[in-house]
C-alpha cells in the first residue's frame, strides 16, 4: 500500500490534508504552524489543473472536482479517434483501388468506378481524416483551457446575495426616449 501512496497523492492534488506548513520566527528557528489545515479551495492551483489535463485529458476536470466533465472530454477524444480510424481505413481502401485501376490491375470494385471517381472519393476520405485530427487537437486544447479557467473559478463565490433587476429606465423616459436598465447588486 505504501508504494501507491505517492502516485495517488499526486493525482489527488499534491499534498496530504493533515500536513501543516512551517513558519520561521525572527530568530530563524522553525516553528510548527498551529493554524487549521487549508481546505481544498484554498490549496487549489489552476496551473496544476492545466498540467494534469495536458498529461491525461480529463484529469484537470477531476482535480477541479467537476467530475461530470471528464467523461465528456474522454468521449470527445474517443469520437475523434473513431473518426480518424474509420476515415483512414476508407481512404486506404479507395487509394488502393485507385492505384489498382491506374496500374491496370483488378480492383475490389470490379471496374464499376473510373480512376477519377476513385481518386475523388479517396481525396474526400483523406480530407475527412485530416479534419478529424484537427478536431482531436481542438478537443485536447479545449480540455486544457476548460481545466485552467475552471481552476480559476474554484474560489469564485456564488452566494445567495446576488441580485439582478430589470425595469424601465426612468431617466431616459423623462427625456422622451424608451429605455431599459439592468441593475446588479453584489453583497
CORQUI-V365068 format. One line per field, one symbol per residue. ss: DSSP state (~ for helix, > for strand, _ for the rest). phi: phi as a letter, one per 20 degrees, with the letter a starting at -180 (. if undefined). psi: psi as a letter, one per 20 degrees, with the letter a starting at -180 (. if undefined). A space follows every 10 residues. Layout:
# CORQUI-V365068
ss = ???
phi = ???
psi = ???
This chain:
# CORQUI-V365068
ss = _~~~~~~~~~ ~~________ _>>>_____> >>_______~ ~~~__~~~~~ ~~~~~___~~ ~~~___~~~~ ~~~~~~~~~~ ~~~~~~~~~~ ~~~~~~~~~~ ~~________ ____~~~~~~ ~~~~~~~~~~ ~~~~~~~~~~ ~~~~~~~~~~ ~~________ _>>>>>>>_~ ~~~~_____> >>>>>>_
phi = .ffeffffff ffqocffeed fdddeffnee cffeffffff ffefcfffff fffffcgnff ffffmdffef ffffffffff ffffffffff ffffffffff ffemefdfel mfceffffff ffffffffff ffffffffff ffffffffff ffefefedef eeccccafef ffffendebc cdcdddd
psi = hhiigghhgg hiigqqhipq rqqqahiiqp qppjqqqqrh hhipohhhhg gghhgophhh hghikmhihg hgghhghhgg gghggghhgh ghghgghghg ghjjrprijl jhqrhgghhg gghghgghgh hhgggghggg ghgggghggh hhjhjponai jppppprqoh ghhhijqqrp qppppp.
